[in-house]
Amino acid sequence: MRTALVPTAALRPARTVARWAVRHGLPAVYLARGARRGDPLGRLLRDRAVRDEPHALYEQLRSRGPLTVSSLGLVTTSHAVASEVLRSEHFGVGWDRSAAPGLIRWALRFGDELDAMGVAEPPSMLAVDPPDHTRFRRLVSRSFTPRATADLEPAVQRNADGLLDALERTRGPVDLVETYAAQLPVLVIADLLGVPVERRAEFLRWGAAAAATLDPGLPFRRYAGAERSLRAMHVFLREHFARLRREPGDDLVSRLVVLPEEEALTERELHAMVMLLLGAGFETTMNLLGNAVVLLDAHPGQRAALSADPSGWAGAVEEVLRHDSPVQITGRTPRTDVDIGGRRVPAGTHVTVLLGAANRDPEVFPEPARFDIRRANARDHLAFSGGIHYCLGAGLARLEGVVGLRALNERFPALRVSGRPVRRDLTTLRGFAHLPVTLR
């Protein structure tokens, strides 16, 4: 009873520790033990060198079969198994907390706090199954239909041109992530969500924090820093919602905050929804743009072909998504015992789906390690997941990739990577933190 009398602010450090312990501390123990024993998934999630260049490890895992035991349950590198898991009605993203040990259930209750909520926690669409997922997706899906996405092309082109105009005034090497790859999708999603673009530097910082929490096993100091950024993001969202309730505009968030009572989102649901849309709205595209520039720099003949025939950019974007997928990992858990990949998977067994490995499955993609912008079936990749959790903004990411890369190539045909690109210290999301280039 004494705990209930303690001021909420005084409990914050203890709640932070509880959240970290359940979501990162315990997984870190399992992963570190697995890595010491040579488990590939443990090495992938704990070894920076492996995270930077994971494909040799993916092939090691592939040699063990389509579905194999790992530190955190089962893992697959198979395109066929991954597709089945992602699309099967027997699998979900949620998990039964009532089956967890009592101490973990207590820590989840004690640490529960809206202002520290991340993008992979309920009620985020990333972490809930139907019927909640169906309800949430229905509310926002019309903003991401093919027609709605196509209508955004002039805005994407306008924002790209503005950023490239600024780059034309620069001299010497520039960091293309900082000046272009990160900025373009932020400008687009800010307009779509009705948020002030002058705060885009904060959005990038908040997005990086949210992205970090997608990786299991974060060290406490890094998690605490990410949580501080998440808190700042929630403060902004609360103010943003209040402003739009007073003065709604013609944007997606304005529509969400004035929904009729029978459809209205709770405050927690609204925060989860918009935080996911904001973060996911630029993280994937930022990584896609950076990965594409590095790949095309390494394949100048293919870049020259695109300069000669710009109609090939759509295919090039699909091959980048396949070859160096911006999202490398996802996971599902079966609700019932299920047969898949040649084995019986008991209910509640977590299955890690290595999207980046599935997208290089030689059973689907001949010579999968070869980058080829003319690859006929490149779009068969799983970079945007599959099933009901297929990425809502996949069409927008593709549009931004095509427009952004085409405009960059047309404006700076002599652009070259001029230093060592630095990968982001993340496993789930794969991209570059810094990408030094010369423009002329």
C-alpha positions in Angstrom: 0.0 0.0 0.0 2.9 2.4 0.6 3.9 2.3 -3.1 0.5 3.9 -4.0 1.4 6.9 -1.9 4.7 7.6 -3.5 4.5 10.5 -6.1 4.6 9.3 -9.7 7.7 11.3 -10.5 9.6 9.6 -7.7 8.8 6.2 -9.1 10.1 7.0 -12.6 13.7 5.7 -12.2 12.3 2.4 -10.7 9.8 2.1 -13.6 12.5 2.7 -16.1 14.6 -0.1 -14.6 11.5 -2.4 -14.6 10.7 -1.7 -18.3 14.4 -2.2 -19.3 14.7 -5.4 -17.3 11.7 -7.1 -19.0 12.1 -5.8 -22.5 15.9 -5.7 -22.8 17.7 -7.0 -19.7 16.4 -10.5 -19.8 16.7 -10.9 -23.6 20.3 -9.6 -23.3 21.1 -12.4 -20.9 19.8 -15.1 -23.3 21.4 -13.5 -26.3 24.8 -13.1 -24.6 24.7 -16.7 -23.4 23.7 -17.9 -26.9 26.5 -15.8 -28.5 29.1 -17.4 -26.2 27.9 -20.8 -27.3 28.1 -19.8 -30.9 24.4 -19.3 -31.6 24.1 -17.3 -34.8 21.1 -15.2 -33.6 22.9 -14.3 -30.4 25.9 -13.2 -32.4 23.8 -11.2 -34.8 22.2 -9.2 -32.0 25.2 -8.8 -29.8 28.2 -8.5 -32.2 28.6 -5.1 -33.9 30.8 -6.6 -36.7 28.2 -9.2 -37.5 25.4 -6.6 -37.4 27.3 -4.5 -40.0 27.8 -7.5 -42.4 25.2 -10.2 -41.5 25.0 -12.1 -44.7 27.7 -14.7 -44.0 25.9 -15.5 -40.8 22.6 -15.7 -42.6 24.1 -18.3 -44.9 25.4 -20.2 -41.9 21.9 -20.3 -40.5 20.4 -21.2 -43.9 22.6 -24.3 -44.0 20.9 -25.6 -40.9 17.5 -25.8 -42.5 14.4 -23.7 -43.1 13.6 -23.4 -39.3 16.2 -23.8 -36.6 16.5 -23.4 -32.8 18.1 -20.1 -31.6 18.6 -18.1 -28.4 15.1 -16.6 -28.5 13.0 -19.6 -29.9 13.1 -20.5 -33.5 14.5 -18.6 -36.5 14.0 -18.8 -40.3 16.0 -17.7 -43.3 13.6 -19.3 -45.7 11.5 -17.2 -48.0 8.8 -19.8 -48.1 8.7 -20.3 -44.4 8.9 -16.6 -43.7 6.0 -16.0 -46.2 3.9 -18.6 -44.5 4.6 -17.3 -41.0 3.8 -13.7 -41.9 0.6 -14.6 -43.7 -0.8 -17.4 -41.5 -3.8 -16.7 -39.3 -2.3 -19.0 -36.7 0.5 -16.6 -36.0 0.3 -13.2 -34.3 2.5 -10.4 -33.1 1.0 -10.3 -29.6 1.9 -12.6 -26.7 -0.1 -14.0 -23.7 1.2 -12.0 -20.7 -1.0 -14.1 -18.4 1.3 -17.1 -19.1 4.5 -15.1 -18.0 6.1 -15.7 -14.6 4.6 -13.6 -11.9 7.6 -11.3 -11.5 7.5 -10.4 -15.2 3.8 -9.7 -15.0 4.4 -7.4 -12.0 7.2 -5.6 -13.8 5.0 -5.0 -16.9 2.2 -3.5 -14.7 4.6 -1.5 -12.6 6.5 -0.1 -15.6 3.5 0.7 -17.7 3.5 4.4 -18.5 2.1 6.1 -21.6 4.9 8.7 -21.8 7.6 6.0 -22.0 5.7 3.8 -24.6 7.7 2.7 -27.6 6.6 1.8 -31.2 6.7 -1.9 -30.5 4.5 -1.9 -27.4 0.7 -2.3 -27.4 -1.5 -0.7 -28.5 0.9 0.1 -31.4 -0.2 -1.7 -34.6 3.2 -3.4 -34.6 2.2 -5.2 -31.4 -1.5 -6.0 -31.6 -3.5 -8.5 -33.5 -7.2 -8.4 -34.7 -9.7 -7.1 -33.8 -7.7 -4.1 -32.5 -5.3 -4.2 -35.4 -8.1 -4.3 -37.9 -9.8 -1.3 -36.2 -6.6 0.8 -36.1 -5.6 0.0 -39.7 -9.1 0.8 -41.1 -8.9 4.3 -39.6 -5.7 5.3 -41.5 -5.6 3.0 -44.5 -7.4 5.5 -46.8 -4.5 7.9 -46.5 -2.1 5.2 -47.9 -4.2 3.8 -50.8 -2.4 3.7 -54.2 -4.4 6.7 -55.4 -3.7 8.7 -52.2 0.0 7.8 -52.5 0.1 8.8 -56.2 -1.4 12.2 -55.3 1.7 12.9 -53.0 4.1 12.7 -55.9 4.2 16.4 -56.6 4.9 17.1 -52.9 7.7 14.5 -52.8 9.2 16.0 -56.0 8.9 19.6 -54.6 10.6 18.6 -51.3 13.3 16.8 -53.1 14.0 19.7 -55.4 14.2 22.1 -52.4 16.8 19.9 -50.7 18.8 19.5 -53.9 18.7 23.3 -54.4 20.3 23.7 -51.0 22.9 21.0 -51.8 23.9 22.8 -55.0 25.1 25.7 -52.8 27.4 23.6 -50.8 31.1 23.0 -51.5 33.1 20.0 -50.6 32.0 16.6 -49.3 28.6 16.4 -47.5 26.9 13.8 -45.4 24.1 12.6 -47.6 22.1 11.1 -44.8 22.0 14.3 -42.8 21.4 16.6 -45.8 19.0 14.5 -47.9 18.2 10.9 -47.1 16.8 11.7 -43.7 15.4 15.1 -44.6 13.2 14.1 -47.6 10.9 11.6 -45.8 10.7 13.8 -42.7 9.3 16.6 -44.8 6.8 14.4 -46.5 5.5 12.7 -43.4 5.4 16.0 -41.5 3.0 17.4 -44.1 0.9 14.2 -44.1 0.6 14.3 -40.3 0.2 18.1 -40.0 3.3 18.6 -37.8 5.6 21.6 -38.1 8.5 20.9 -40.3 10.7 23.3 -38.4 10.9 20.6 -35.7 12.3 18.0 -38.1 15.6 17.8 -36.3 13.7 16.7 -33.2 11.7 14.2 -35.2 14.9 12.6 -36.5 16.2 12.3 -32.9 12.9 10.9 -31.7 12.8 8.5 -34.6 16.3 7.2 -33.9 15.3 6.6 -30.3 12.2 4.7 -31.3 14.2 2.7 -33.8 16.7 1.7 -31.1 14.0 0.2 -28.9 13.1 -2.3 -31.7 16.3 -4.1 -31.0 16.2 -6.6 -28.1 18.9 -6.5 -25.5 19.7 -2.7 -25.4 22.2 -1.8 -22.7 20.6 0.2 -19.9 22.3 3.5 -20.6 21.2 3.4 -24.2 17.7 2.4 -23.3 17.4 5.2 -20.7 18.6 7.8 -23.4 16.0 6.4 -25.8 13.3 6.7 -23.2 14.1 10.3 -22.6 13.6 11.0 -26.3 10.4 9.0 -26.3 9.1 11.1 -23.4 9.9 14.3 -25.3 8.0 12.9 -28.3 4.9 12.1 -26.2 5.0 15.7 -24.8 5.0 17.0 -28.3 2.2 14.7 -29.4 0.0 15.8 -26.5 0.5 19.4 -27.5 0.0 18.7 -31.1 -3.3 16.8 -30.5 -4.6 19.7 -28.4 -3.7 22.2 -31.1 -5.4 20.2 -33.8 -8.5 19.7 -31.7 -8.8 23.5 -31.5 -7.8 24.1 -35.1 -8.1 20.9 -37.2 -6.5 20.9 -40.6 -6.7 18.8 -43.7 -4.3 16.1 -42.5 -4.4 12.6 -41.1 -3.9 13.5 -37.5 -6.6 16.1 -37.6 -9.0 13.4 -38.8 -7.9 11.1 -36.0 -8.4 13.5 -33.2 -12.0 14.5 -34.2 -13.3 11.0 -34.8 -17.0 10.5 -33.8 -17.4 8.9 -30.3 -18.1 5.4 -31.6 -14.8 5.4 -33.5 -12.7 7.6 -31.3 -9.3 6.4 -30.2 -8.2 6.4 -26.5 -5.4 8.8 -25.6 -3.0 5.8 -25.4 -4.1 4.5 -28.8 -3.8 7.9 -30.4 -0.2 8.3 -29.1 0.7 4.8 -30.3 -0.8 5.4 -33.7 0.8 8.7 -34.5 4.1 7.8 -33.0 4.3 4.8 -35.3 3.2 6.7 -38.4 5.7 9.5 -37.6 8.7 7.1 -36.9 7.9 4.5 -39.6 7.1 7.3 -42.1 10.8 8.2 -42.5 12.9 5.5 -41.0 12.4 3.0 -43.8 12.8 5.5 -46.6 15.9 7.1 -45.0 17.6 3.7 -44.9 16.4 2.8 -48.5 17.8 6.0 -49.9 21.2 5.6 -48.2 21.5 1.9 -49.1 20.6 2.7 -52.7 23.3 5.4 -53.1 26.0 3.0 -51.7 24.9 0.1 -53.9 24.8 2.2 -57.1 28.1 3.8 -56.3 29.5 0.2 -56.2 27.8 -0.6 -59.5 28.5 2.3 -61.8 27.4 0.5 -64.9 23.9 0.0 -63.4 23.8 3.6 -62.4 24.7 4.7 -65.9 21.9 2.5 -67.2 19.4 4.3 -65.0 20.7 7.7 -66.2 20.1 6.6 -69.8 16.7 5.2 -69.0 15.1 6.7 -65.9 12.1 4.4 -66.3 14.2 1.7 -64.6 14.2 3.4 -61.2 11.1 1.5 -59.9 12.9 -1.8 -60.6 16.1 -0.5 -59.0 14.2 0.5 -55.8 12.8 -3.0 -55.6 16.2 -4.6 -56.0 17.7 -2.3 -53.2 14.8 -3.4 -51.0 15.6 -7.0 -51.7 19.4 -6.9 -51.7 19.9 -4.6 -48.6 16.5 -4.6 -46.8 15.9 -1.5 -44.6 14.0 -3.8 -42.1 16.0 -7.0 -41.4 14.1 -8.7 -38.6 10.5 -9.3 -37.5 8.8 -12.0 -35.4 5.6 -13.9 -34.9 4.2 -16.3 -32.3 1.7 -19.1 -33.0 -1.5 -19.0 -31.0 -1.9 -22.8 -31.4 0.4 -25.7 -32.2 1.2 -25.5 -35.9 3.3 -27.5 -38.4 5.6 -25.3 -40.5 9.0 -25.7 -42.1 9.0 -29.4 -41.5 8.6 -29.3 -37.8 5.9 -28.9 -35.1 5.9 -25.5 -33.5 4.2 -25.4 -30.1 1.9 -22.5 -29.3 3.7 -19.5 -27.7 7.1 -20.3 -29.4 8.6 -17.1 -30.8 9.7 -17.4 -34.4 12.3 -14.8 -35.5 11.9 -14.0 -39.3 15.1 -12.8 -40.8 13.7 -10.8 -43.7 17.1 -9.8 -45.0 18.0 -13.5 -45.3 14.7 -14.5 -46.8 15.3 -11.8 -49.5 18.5 -13.6 -50.5 17.0 -17.1 -50.6 18.5 -18.9 -53.6 15.3 -20.9 -53.9 13.6 -17.7 -55.0 16.3 -15.4 -56.2 19.0 -16.9 -58.5 22.5 -15.6 -57.6 20.9 -13.8 -54.6 24.1 -11.9 -53.6 24.3 -10.3 -57.0 22.9 -6.8 -57.2 20.9 -6.5 -60.4 18.4 -3.6 -61.1 16.9 -5.7 -63.9 16.1 -8.7 -61.7 12.7 -9.8 -63.0 11.3 -11.0 -59.6 12.9 -8.4 -57.3 9.4 -7.3 -56.1 8.9 -10.8 -54.6 11.0 -9.6 -51.6 9.6 -9.4 -48.1 11.2 -6.1 -47.1 7.7 -4.7 -46.2 6.7 -7.9 -44.3 3.5 -9.7 -45.4 0.0 -10.6 -44.4 -2.2 -8.3 -42.3 0.9 -6.5 -40.9 2.2 -5.6 -44.4 3.8 -2.1 -44.2 1.0 0.4 -44.4 3.3 3.0 -46.0 5.0 0.7 -48.5 3.7 2.6 -51.5 4.8 5.9 -50.0 8.3 4.5 -49.3 8.5 3.2 -52.9 7.4 6.6 -54.3 9.9 8.5 -52.2 12.6 6.1 -53.2 11.9 6.5 -56.9 11.4 10.2 -56.9 14.2 10.9 -54.4 16.9 8.8 -56.2 15.9 9.9 -59.7 16.1 13.6 -58.7 19.4 13.1 -56.9 20.9 11.3 -59.9 19.7 13.9 -62.4 20.9 16.8 -60.3 24.3 15.3 -59.4 25.2 12.7 -62.0 28.9 12.7 -60.9 28.0 12.0 -57.2 30.4 9.6 -55.6 30.8 8.1 -52.1 34.0 9.8 -50.9 34.6 8.3 -47.5 33.7 5.3 -45.4 30.0 5.0 -44.9 29.1 4.3 -41.2 26.3 1.8 -40.5 23.7 2.6 -37.9 24.3 0.5 -34.7 21.1 -1.3 -35.1 20.0 -4.8 -36.2 16.3 -4.6 -36.9 16.7 -1.5 -39.1 19.6 -1.5 -41.6 20.9 1.7 -43.0 23.7 4.3 -42.7 24.2 6.8 -39.9 26.7 8.8 -42.0 27.2 8.7 -45.8 30.0 11.1 -47.0 29.7 11.9 -50.7 31.2 14.4 -53.2 28.5 15.9 -55.4 30.5 17.0 -58.4 
